[in-house]
Amino acid sequence: MTRPKNTPRIMDRHHRLPRSRSGGNNLANISIVEQKLHRAWHLLVGNMTAQEAAKMISDIWIDSNYYLVAVPRQRIQAMKRRKRRYCTDCSSEVLKLIPQTKKEE
């Protein structure tokens, strides 16, 4: 059933970290979402944390060749800031540098 045109959407406040899990009412923890989507979210995942919801979705709902992961934003920001290094042979990104050893002569 679709909503008739020009009918205002009913919006809800969603706590990203549920209050039952020590989440606060600060703006960083609140998302304004359409009420029907908010109800669907809680019907599906209840008051799970992002990590728990990602694991449940991965285990039950998505293709077994993939795994959904919830990564804290601080880690993503740090990954964006780091200097990228590339392999001189194949141009792929190097994730871990291995120290070179001196060749024995």
N, C-alpha and C positions, 0 to 999 in steps of 0.2 A: 504494500500500500504506500503510495507516494503522498507527500505533503502537498496540498494545493498551493499554487503560486501566491506570493505575497503574504503567506502565513509565516509569522515569526518563528524562528527556531527556539526551542526551549533548551537553555544551556545549563550545565552543572559545573560545580567546582570539583575537580578530581585531585586527590592527594597522591603525588608520585610515590612517595614513601608513606604508606598508610599510617594514620594516627595510632592505630593499634600496634604499630611497629616502631613507635617513637618518632613518627613524622610530625612536623610542625605545621602551623598555618602560615608560615612565611611565603612570600610570593615565589621564591625559587622552588618551592615544593608543590605549588598549585598549578594545574592546567585547567583552562576553561574549555570544556568539550560539550558536544551536543549530547543531550540527555540520553537518547537511545543508544549512542555509542558507549557512553559511560556505563549504562546498565549492562550492555553486552560484554564489556571488559570485565566487570565484576562477576557476571554470570560465568564467564569462561575461567578467569584466573583468581577470583576472590580477592584476598588481600596478600597475594604472593609478592615477594620482592621481584625486581626486574630480572635478577639472575635465576630465581626459581621459575618465573614465567617463561623465560627463554629456554630453560632446560625442559620444562613440560611441553612446550610447543615443539621443540626439537624431537623429543622422545615419542610424541603422539601424532603430530599433525603434518610435519613437513617431510619431504623426500629424504630417505635414509642416507643419501649421498651428501647431504648438507647438515650443518649444525648451526643453529641460531645462538648467538652469543651476546650477552649484555656487557658492554665494556664501559667502565666509569669514564666520564668525559675528561677527567684530568689525564688519564692515560692516552686518550686520543690526542689531546692538545700537545702532550709531550712527544708523541710520535710525529706530529706535524712539524715540531720545532727542531727535531734532531737532524743533523746533517746526513744526507743520504750518500752512500758510497756504492759504487758500481764495479762489477767485475771487468777487468781490462780485456778478457778473452771473449766473453759472451754478452756483455752489457747488462746482465741482470743485477738487480739490487742485492747487495751483500747485507745479510741480516746480522751476522756475527763475524768480527774480524779474527782471523787466526794468525798469531805471530809467525813471521817468516823465520825459518831456521837457516843457518849458514850451511852452504854446501861444503861437504868435505872434499878436499882436493887430494 
